[in-house]
Amino acid sequence: MKLGVAINDTWAFFSDVYALFQKEHQTSQFNPRTYNSPFLNGRINRYFYQKDLKTFLNNNDVCFFEWAGEYLAHATMQPKQSGIVTRLHRYELYQ
């Protein structure tokens, strides 16, 4: 099974779990490209972010989101190509 992992914040809670995932599954990480262009910087980065997210969702059977944040919100707005799993941290319920 192809398992994609998207982490927007810190790896502090996840490094051990990710090591276990790597032993059992073919894993990849979501790393959106960013460019520092003097013109249209926001539009260019937004375009590549959306393109990279679509590719990430299409290339994996299951996508795991460590935080219920920006990456998860944007992924749930895309056409469903893979399963989406997230680990919701307790304090995220109150934010």
C-alpha positions as CSV (number, residue, x, y, z in Angstrom):
1,M,0.0,0.0,0.0
2,K,1.2,3.5,-0.8
3,L,0.9,5.8,2.2
4,G,1.4,9.5,2.0
5,V,2.2,11.6,5.1
6,A,1.5,15.3,5.3
7,I,2.8,17.2,8.3
8,N,2.4,21.0,8.4
9,D,3.8,21.8,11.8
10,T,6.2,19.7,13.9
11,W,7.4,16.1,13.7
12,A,7.7,15.9,17.5
13,F,4.6,13.7,18.0
14,F,5.1,11.6,14.9
15,S,8.7,10.5,14.2
16,D,8.2,7.0,15.9
17,V,4.9,6.4,14.1
18,Y,6.4,7.4,10.8
19,A,9.3,4.9,11.3
20,L,6.7,2.1,11.8
21,F,4.9,3.2,8.6
22,Q,8.1,3.0,6.6
23,K,8.7,-0.6,7.7
24,E,5.3,-1.7,6.6
25,H,4.4,0.5,3.6
26,Q,5.7,2.4,0.7
27,T,5.7,6.0,2.1
28,S,6.1,9.5,0.7
29,Q,5.9,12.9,2.3
30,F,4.0,16.0,1.1
31,N,6.5,18.8,0.5
32,P,5.0,21.6,-1.5
33,R,7.3,23.6,-3.7
34,T,7.8,27.2,-3.0
35,Y,9.4,29.9,-5.1
36,N,10.7,33.3,-4.1
37,S,9.8,35.4,-7.1
38,P,9.7,39.2,-7.0
39,F,6.5,39.1,-9.1
40,L,3.3,37.2,-8.5
41,N,4.9,35.3,-5.6
42,G,1.7,34.4,-3.9
43,R,-0.1,33.3,-7.0
44,I,2.8,31.1,-8.2
45,N,3.2,29.4,-4.8
46,R,-0.6,28.9,-4.5
47,Y,-0.6,27.3,-8.0
48,F,2.2,24.9,-7.2
49,Y,0.8,24.1,-3.8
50,Q,-2.5,23.0,-5.3
51,K,-0.8,21.1,-8.1
52,D,1.5,19.3,-5.6
53,L,-1.4,18.5,-3.3
54,K,-3.4,17.0,-6.2
55,T,-0.4,14.9,-7.2
56,F,0.1,13.8,-3.6
57,L,-3.5,12.7,-3.3
58,N,-3.5,10.9,-6.6
59,N,-0.2,9.0,-6.1
60,N,-1.1,7.4,-2.7
61,D,-3.7,4.9,-1.6
62,V,-4.1,6.5,1.8
63,C,-3.0,10.0,2.9
64,F,-2.3,10.5,6.6
65,F,-2.5,14.1,8.0
66,E,-0.8,14.5,11.4
67,W,-2.5,17.8,12.2
68,A,-6.1,18.9,11.4
69,G,-4.9,22.1,9.8
70,E,-4.4,23.8,6.5
71,Y,-3.1,20.7,4.5
72,L,-6.1,18.6,5.7
73,A,-8.6,21.4,4.9
74,H,-7.3,21.8,1.4
75,A,-7.2,18.1,0.8
76,T,-10.8,17.6,1.7
77,M,-11.8,20.1,-0.9
78,Q,-10.2,18.0,-3.7
79,P,-11.9,15.3,-5.6
80,K,-11.4,12.0,-3.7
81,Q,-8.7,9.9,-5.2
82,S,-7.4,8.3,-1.9
83,G,-8.4,7.6,1.6
84,I,-7.8,10.4,4.1
85,V,-6.9,9.8,7.7
86,T,-6.0,12.4,10.3
87,R,-4.9,12.3,13.9
88,L,-6.7,15.0,15.7
89,H,-4.9,16.2,18.8
90,R,-7.0,17.0,21.8
91,Y,-6.2,20.8,21.9
92,E,-7.1,21.1,18.2
93,L,-10.8,20.6,19.2
94,Y,-10.8,23.8,21.0
95,Q,-9.0,26.0,18.5
